Amino acid sequence: MKKNNFKKGFTLIELLVVIAIIGILVAVILAALNNSKGKANDSKIVSQMKSMVSQAQLYNGPTGTAVTPSISTITPVVANTTASRHLFNADNAGDNSLFTLIDKLPDGTVYYYAWDGATVLTGGKWFVAAKGSTGAFCMDYRSFLKQVPGSAPTTIAEFTTSVTPPAPFTFATVAGGYKCD
């Protein structure tokens, strides 16, 4: 009678194949999750920008001082200080500035903004543009939201005047009338 000498267990090749398959699956899942996070951040940027139109109309802070186009971080200014408060930086609840909405943009968002200094309800002009993960977004005083897919700008020139790639918001300047067209 023959005796079978089969060993129980897996060979080294079988174990390596299983580990390789698991590694590939993990890489695919992580790539999908990273893409989802970028899309979620873009959705938050668009949501915050849409809220800025009504918030700007509620702005009750000081006017008369224009905010030149800038990509610098906005430092909040509270009432009764010597610093100049405006549509973007007033951190006083009664001012209803855009600071809170801009401050809640996803971490690492590069934004570009300006304001002519006039009261929004009587024709004041402003815009905010932001870099997203899939391109750039711009909201202006006319409730016009523009989305431009492609490379995301990180400097004023890339937002407004660059040729390669074409700037997404060439009118988002003082000369261009604070428009996102």
Helices and strands as residue ranges (DSSP letters): H 12-58, E 67-70, G 93-95, H 99-103, E 111-115, G 120-122, E 126-131, E 135-140, E 145-149, H 156-160
